[in-house]
Amino acid sequence: MSPSIRRLAMLTGLVLGLSVVLAPAVAANDKTADLPTRIDLPDGFQPEGIESRGANLYAGSLADGSIWTADARTGEGHYLVPGQAGNVSVGLHLDRQGRLWVAGGPTGTIRVYKARTGELLQTYTFTGTGFLNDLDISRGAVYATDSMNRQLAVVPLGRFGRLPDPSAAHTMQLTGDFQLQPGFNANGIAARGGWLILVQSNTGLLFRVNPRTGVTRQVDTGGYLVANGDGLEFRGRTLYVVRNFSNLVAVLRMSRNLRHAQLLGEITAPSPTVLDVPTTATTTLGALWVVNARFGTPPGADVDYWITRLPLRP
């Protein structure tokens, strides 16, 4: 055998050996393989919002305002906040201080809990609101969408994120491109780079909002409409838009100035029973987790609800 042929044979053997070694390693790098694909919530729960930190998932109930927390690695969960007649939990947000903020829907309230214990820290009540839907934090304040009015509910935070007196809560008018239309309007909201992005469910439009002034500017999505847009979730410059009755999650790449967005694809379920009107999403442990509100199913004490694990990419 010539030296050249010998070297070629040795190189071929090395490559084949590496492929044998690398194949299992690639499979082993799938960090979500051992995670549950479905996490059951209590029967009759009627979920809407979802949030996460590490392996902890949090879901809120439209029925009685209770908060359920579960371990995303095992699926085991328990009530963090018990239900109370008249309470409603819609959008959820965890802040850096370990507090869980909850939008109260038609109650016109924003509640704040200790995420570790479920202790109620404060309740902020707003007048003249229709449906406080989702919320996030930007530039030292909490902002919640009002799906029935052209405004945001605002809770300005004190130094080092201290909770203000309830009297500090107020509303801020939205101006600019955003216009009210019949039906459900501003829904999901997400903070990024000192701005806010909100979705208008009935028009399928996205807007960039200046949290200091309330001025809105429509995001250029290249003609793609996120109709039935509900919860929003940022992961870097990737924006996930949960489209509830469309039973999918749209994945868009936002420009640095948040004025343009490009559709990367849509995440759908492998079978129709996996997603049933998903409303909001959160990303953790290398996966996308969505909660199924099942708005097309009449609510009842024996109706089952669940969280679905989806891939991060279409």
N, C-alpha and C positions, 0 to 999 in steps of 0.2 A: 504494500500500500504506500503510495507516495505521501510525502509530508503534507501536501495540500489536502489530499483526500482524508488523511488522518485527522487534520485539524477540523475539517468540515464535519466529520463524523462525531468528533468530540463536542463541537458546538451544538450540533443537532441534539445529541444526548443531553447536554446541559439545558437547552431550551425545553425539551420534553420533561425533564426532571423538574424544572421550575414550574411548568404548567400544572404538574401533579401537586406540587406543594401549594401553589397559589389558589387553585380552585376552591379547596375547602376554606382558605383564609377569606376569600371574597364572601362566601356564604356566611362565615362566622361574623363578618362585619355588619350584617343586617341586625341592628340593635333592636328592631321592633318585632323580630320573629317570635319572641316568646311573650309578647304583650297580648292581652285579650283583644279580640276584634269587636267585642260587644260587652258593655258593662251595664247591667240592669239597674234601673232606678226603682224606687218603691212604686207599687201599683197605685194608679190614680194621681201620680205626682204632678203631671202637667208641667214639664220643664220648659224653659225658654232660654235662659242665659247659662253660659259656661265659662269658667276661668281655670287657670292652673298655675302651679308653682312646683317645680320639681316633679315628683310622682303624685302630688296631690291635685285631684280634680275637684272642682266645686260646681254645683248646679243649683239653680234657683227654681222655685215653684210658683206658677201663676195661681194655683188653687188657694194657697194659704200663706205664701211668703216664706216657707221653710227653705233651708239650705242643706243640701246633701253633699257630703264629701266622700270621695272614694280614692283608693290607691290604684293608679293606672297600671301598676305592675301585676296586681292580683285581682283587681275588680271588686275587692271587698270595700264596703262603705258603711256609713252611719249618718244620722242626722247631726249636723253641727249646730243648726238653729231650728228649734221646733216651730211648727206651724202655728199661726194665730189667725183667728177669724178676722177678715177685713184686710189682712196683709197681702201684698203682691210683690213678687220678686221677678224682675225682668232682666235687664243687662247687669253684668257683674264686672268688677275690676279690682285687682289686687295692687296696692301701692307698695312703695319701698319700706314703709313702716310696718308692713304685715297687717294692714287693715283691708277689709273687704267692703267695697262700696257697692250698694245695691240700688238700682233704679226701681221706683215703686209704681210704674205704670199709671193707672187712673187715680191712684191715691194722692198724686202730686207730691210725693216725698222721695228723698234720698236718704237711705239708712247706712250707717257705718258700723261694722262689727270687727272685733278682733278675730283674725282668720284662724288663730290657733285654738281659741276657746269658744268662739261664737258669742262672746259678750257684746251686747249692744252698747256702743260708745256714744252715738249721737243720731238724732233724726232732724233732717232739714225739710221744712215744709214750704211749698211754693203755692202762690195763688195765681189763678189765671192760666194754669197749664192744662193740657188735654190728656196726654199720655207720655210720661217720662219713660223712654224706651231703653236707651243704651248710654254708657258713659265712659269717659277716659280722662286722663290728667295731662295737662299741658301748661307750661309757663306758670306753675304754681297755683293752679286752680283745677277743680273738677268741673267738667262740662258734660251735660246730659242732653240728649235730643228730645224734643217734644214733637211727636209724630202728627199732632193735630194743629200746631201753630208754627209760625215762622220765627222761632226763637230757640235759644238754648237756656237750660237751667244751669246756674253757675254757683259753685261753692268755693270762694277764695280761701286758700290755705295760708296759715300764718308762717312765721319763721320756722325753718326746719320741718315744715309740713304739719305744724300744729293745727288741730281742728279749731275752726273759728266758732264764735257764738252763733246760734241759729239765726239771729237777726241779720247776719252778714250775707245770707243766701239771697240771690236775686236772679232775674232773667236778663238775657241779652238778645236784642233783636238781630236777626239775620238779614243782611242786605246784599245787594249785588245780584248775581245770576240766579240764585235759588228762588224759585217761585212756588207758592202753594198750589196744589192741584187737588181735585176731589179724591178722597180716600186717604190711605196711609202715606205720609210723606217722609220726613227725615227719620231714619231708622238707626242702623249701625253707625258707630263713630269710632275713630281710631286716631291716636296721636303719633306724629312722626316729625322729627326735626323742627319742633317748635310750631308746627301747623296741626290742623285737624282735617281729617278726611271723613266725609259723611256720605251715606248713600240714601237716595230718595227711592223708596220701594215702588211707588206707582209709576214713575217715569223711567226707572232704570238708569238714572244719571248719578255720577259721582261729582262731589264738589270739594274743593280745597277751601278751608275756612281759616281766616286770621283770628286766633282766639282773643286778641286784644280789642279788635274792632267789630267783629261779626261779619266782616265783608266776605262774600263767597265768590268763588270763581269756578265755573264748570271745568271738570277735567276732560281733556280730549282723549277719548278711548278708541279713536279710529273708527267710530261708528258702532262699536260693540256696546249693547245695552245690558246692564245687569238687572233686568226686570225681576221683580220679587226679591230684590236685594235686602238682606237682613243683617246679620252680624258681620263685622269686619275684623280681620286679624292681620297685623303686620309681622313679617319675619324678614328683617333687613328691609330691602326695597321691594320684596315680594308682598303683594296684597292679596289675601284670600277674601272673597266675597261669597258668603253663603246665600244661595238663591232658594229660599224655602220651598215654595210650591213647585219650583222647577226641579227639585230633588238633585241638586248638584252644587258644587263649589267652583266658582270661577277663579282662576289664578292669573293675576296680572303683574307685570313688571312696571313699577312706577319710575318716572324720571326723577332726577335729583331734586328738581324744584317742585315736584308733585303736580305739575301742570299737564302731564301727559302720562298715559298708561297703555301698555301693549299687552294684549291677551296672549298668555302662554299656553292656555288650554283649560279644559274643564275636568274636574274630578267627579266621576260618577260611581255608583255602587255596582258591584258585580251581579247583584240580583235586586229586584224591586223591593224586597222585604228588608234590605239592609238600611236604606234611608227612607224615612217617612216624615216629610216636611221638616228637614233640618233647619234650625234657626240661627244658631251661633256656633263659633268654632274657637279653639285654642290650640296652640302648638306646644308640645313638650315631649321629651324622651324620643325625639326624632320622628314624631308622628303628628298628624292632624286629628283632633278629636271634635266631633260635632254631636250636638244634642238634638234628639228628634222630638218635636213638639206634637206631631200627629194631629194637626189642626183639622184634618179631614175626617177624623174619628170622633164621635161624640164622647166627651169626657165622662168618666165614671170611676167609682172606687176600685173596680176590677180591671181597668184598662192598663196594659203594660206599656212602659216607656223605657228608653235605653239611650246610652251613649255609643256612638260608632267610631271606631278607629279607621282612619283613612290614610293613604300615603301623602307625603308632602308634595309630590309632583303628579301631574296628570298622567 
